[in-house]
Amino acid sequence: MSEHMNGVRRAITGVLSADSSPDSRVGSITDREQPADGSTQHSAGRTSVETTVKPVIDIDDVTFAYGEKTAVENISMSVEQGDFLGLIGPNGSGKTTLLHLMLGLQRPDSGSIELFGEPAEAFEDGERIGYVAQRSTDRGGTMPITVREAVTMGRFAHVGHSRLSENDYEIVDEAIETVDIADLADRQINQLSGGQRQRAFIARALASEADLLALDEPTVGVDAESRDQFYGLLDDLNTQGISIILIEHDIDILTKHVNKIACINKELYHHGDTVSFLESEALAEAYGAAHGVVEHDHS
């Protein structure tokens, strides 16, 4: 991958769902024993302070309600750089609301959220985020533009009113190649399958050089083969260093790919690695009944 796509990182480029109403804005761990003051003792006897890498998202005791109806309550958690986080919970559990809060699209009633070290609701560097909302594949079908034109929109936040340069077009082309839809580049978006549209939206995020991808049920209505290929793409992007937050109902396939799980039902029932989640009672507690991870045939 060229140096252009090693920058595959920085416009909330997704399409907001029809039923959402947000505004348009969208540390290094060492195995060395560390002294209590947070410094690291080196062999030469010198002491230096380690630079702490801030989380991509840091949520502190957040509560949000729609009128009298509480959507999420007293949630504290973080998303670290390089995380592939699966956000799960039953219908109506507050998953989409929490994602909107994380991205600064809604403001918490209490508590605070930092996005890339800044208050989420005041975050303005939107090109660092690629957001694919619920039903974006359906809405994408009404767009009278080609795949290449859609992906090119990811560069607009960088160039403003200026013309796109040769370098911008190279970044667009490489984004299209990265998600393996080069053969579809000149096809109308409304001629694509749901899975192909999702790849186009991901390519647009890559063209914007996003650091964070946020996807809300991106595989709804996508066939099993396309879904598996889509998860393979996300795995590759995460390996390249892009942080990913994904809302998904298929817990079986989710746990095969993500490295962290956040399980909520208004409150947070679990946040941690996938293994500890599978060994916990969080799923049954959050869903209110015995609910195990069932192996499905995804062939």
Order of alpha helices (4+ residues) and beta strands (2+ residues): beta-beta-beta-beta-beta-alpha-beta-beta-beta-alpha-alpha-alpha-alpha-alpha-beta-alpha-beta-alpha-beta-beta-alpha-alpha
